[in-house]
Amino acid sequence: MSGIDGFETAKRIRDIDLEVDIVFVTYQKESIARGYDYNAKGYLYKNVTEEQIAERMDKVISERLRASNEGLMKVKLIKGNHILLSLSGVQYFESSGHVITAVSEKEKHQFRDTISNLTDLLENKGFIRVSRSHLVNINYIFHLVGNQIIIRQNEKITVGRAYKQSIESALKRRETEKWRI
């Protein structure tokens, strides 16, 4: 960078935003301690490989995911690229074989996994299994009618008999917690 070094850049970034993740790239090992004055997430040494950059970014993203209140999930799409899914925006996951479709209000994303793995991962994050092939964000369930749940925008998903009682309980808990002061 001409006219400004990495530390001055980090200082200017921190003046604007305390939450941005910063990773320094340097030749000088002795400058590592100074980088932590700017809450750096790590250092890479110049002549770094793409693999090293990807590894460091995966670590930074993983830390961010663990700390996130909203809840993000990194997935590798069938097309091959990685994205971060905002779990609060996902209405439901639908499984067809080992292909999962994450459905939000405006988009759908497909990736490889099983509905069982997702259930284990997300059951404590506001998602509930409603059938052999559906895992639904409880915040998007409008109500349960017979053997179907109504998702916002009037979409219906058939509930498996084995799951109905747990859905009824979860909806009652949701209503109780909604009104709790």
Secondary structure as GFF3:
##gff-version 3
##sequence-region A 1 181
A	DSSP	alpha_helix	6	16	.	.	.	ID=ss1
A	DSSP	beta_strand	23	26	.	.	.	ID=ss2
A	DSSP	three_ten_helix	29	31	.	.	.	ID=ss3
A	DSSP	alpha_helix	32	35	.	.	.	ID=ss4
A	DSSP	three_ten_helix	36	38	.	.	.	ID=ss5
A	DSSP	beta_strand	42	45	.	.	.	ID=ss6
A	DSSP	alpha_helix	50	67	.	.	.	ID=ss7
A	DSSP	beta_strand	72	76	.	.	.	ID=ss8
A	DSSP	beta_strand	82	86	.	.	.	ID=ss9
A	DSSP	three_ten_helix	87	89	.	.	.	ID=ss10
A	DSSP	beta_strand	90	96	.	.	.	ID=ss11
A	DSSP	beta_strand	99	104	.	.	.	ID=ss12
A	DSSP	beta_strand	108	112	.	.	.	ID=ss13
A	DSSP	alpha_helix	115	122	.	.	.	ID=ss14
A	DSSP	beta_strand	127	129	.	.	.	ID=ss15
A	DSSP	beta_strand	134	137	.	.	.	ID=ss16
A	DSSP	three_ten_helix	138	140	.	.	.	ID=ss17
A	DSSP	beta_strand	141	145	.	.	.	ID=ss18
A	DSSP	beta_strand	148	151	.	.	.	ID=ss19
A	DSSP	three_ten_helix	152	154	.	.	.	ID=ss20
A	DSSP	beta_strand	155	158	.	.	.	ID=ss21
A	DSSP	three_ten_helix	161	163	.	.	.	ID=ss22
A	DSSP	alpha_helix	164	178	.	.	.	ID=ss23
###
